[in-house]
Amino acid sequence: MTFHAVGHARWVSHVNGVNPTRAMRGWLTDKESLTVKLMAHSRHFRVRRLRQAHAFCLADERAMIDLPRRACVQEREVLLQCDGCPVVYAHTVVPLSATTSDWPFFGTLGERSLGTTLFGDPRVVRGTLQFARLRAQHPLAQRAREAVGDDAVDFPLFARRCLYRRKNGVLLVTELFLPAIAGLTRT
């Protein structure tokens, strides 16, 4: 796979474009809430918030969230853990132009699941999934490695992203599947 620049990944609209294993294909393409699926595969599910603050959006996020140039966004980073083991690194961005009316819950999520909120709100419209394999140089891959340690990450990482709309606001969720996800079995 070729990359245009360090901050860009090659996002594709069909999962075959990233050549996943059969098991990984199931995680990448599932249209239901990832939170619900992870809860079904563990005894104890936890959202561990790493950070939530204003930051510049990444180069390959700008066009997805309709920004004319790279700009500041509200950013949230979490680890999704099953039985104490991180299995997904999730990164969410909301343009600062979004109002609390668009995403009333976003600023106060803490360690609650964003997915539960998105899938539970009938006003939220989910876009089409996109898929990528992120190499170690991608900023999100670097952040995932920092969050879980070098030994817990193999590259490239399978990732998916999806744009959500609510009223006039957009929200982009990117999920990186960590190698430990392969060890999950339905409980």
Salt bridges, closest charged atoms under 4 A:
ASP30 OD2 - LYS37 NZ 3.23
ASP60 OD2 - HIS138 NE2 2.98
GLU61 OE2 - HIS91 NE2 2.78
ASP66 OD2 - ARG165 NH2 3.77
GLU75 OE1 - ARG51 NH2 2.00
GLU75 OE2 - HIS91 NE2 3.63
GLU75 OE2 - ARG143 NH1 3.03
GLU77 OE1 - ARG51 NE 3.90
GLU77 OE2 - HIS91 ND1 3.57
GLU77 OE2 - ARG143 NH1 2.38
GLU111 OE1 - ARG46 NH2 3.16
ASP121 OD1 - ARG123 NE 3.16
ASP121 OD2 - ARG166 NE 2.61
ASP150 OD1 - ARG145 NE 3.45
GLU175 OE1 - ARG160 NE 2.55
